[in-house]
Amino acid sequence: MARATLLHLLRSQSTSFRSGDPLAKVGPFAHLLTTKANASSPTHFRPAHTRFLSQSAAAEEESKISIGPRKGAKEGNDEKDPGVVYHGPISSTVKKVKLLSLSTCCLSVSLGPVITFMTSPDMNVILKGAVASTVIFLSASTTGALHWFVSPYVHKLRWQPGSDSFEVEMMSWLATHVTKTIKFADIRDPETNRPFVSFKADGKFYFVDADHCHNKALLAKLTPQKQSVIKNL
């Protein structure tokens, strides 16, 4: 019985060799080669490759400096903080530019004098000091001018309908967010030629982009004088 089984196996192997099937020649190991070939095929790596490309595209989009609200950013922020009724459309851009300005200012203040005194050994010490002081003054003045220009910008505004006050999220000169509470009764007309100013409260200026403030009732409370002037016209 065993001899007959062995002869049958040898005949089947010889038939497979003559048929020319490369997987049949390896006998019981054919399914292993088939699994390995499928695993090494390009379609096996397609989901991982697609996921890597999507993550790279998202990281590249996040690193860009945009001049408008990012797609999908407002919806995600609303889910995390449902009390927010207004988002500054260029909040991320303002923060990135401010961080860039602070970085260059720190580098100019710390490395400017060192580079000035090391690169020109034959220059007069008084002239070197004047050059270093000029570099520090220009860098600090541009950073201060940028802070003065964007300091009224409201990055977030939280308000509950019916409340007599609201919270605004501003940015300090160190590019950190600061929350302030303002009462509607303290809002005054700015009466200034300073650009990007919507209203004044407690002696400070604030700016809210009217085109991106979808709550018209809140916008009317923030700019009561302007609304009355428009009605009179």
Secondary structure, DSSP 4 states (H G I P E B T S, - for coil): -HHHHHHHHHHHHHHHHHHT-TTGGGGGGHHHHHHHHHHTSGGGSHHHHHHHHHHHHHHHHHHS--SSPPTTHHHHHHHH-TTEEEE-TTHHHHHHHHHHHHHHHHHHHHHHHHHHHHH-TTS-HHHHHHHHHHHHHHHHHHHHHHHHHHTTB-SEEE--TT-SEEEEEEE-TTS-EEEEEEEGGGEE---S--SS--EEETTEEEB--GGG---HHHHHHH-HHHHHHHHH-
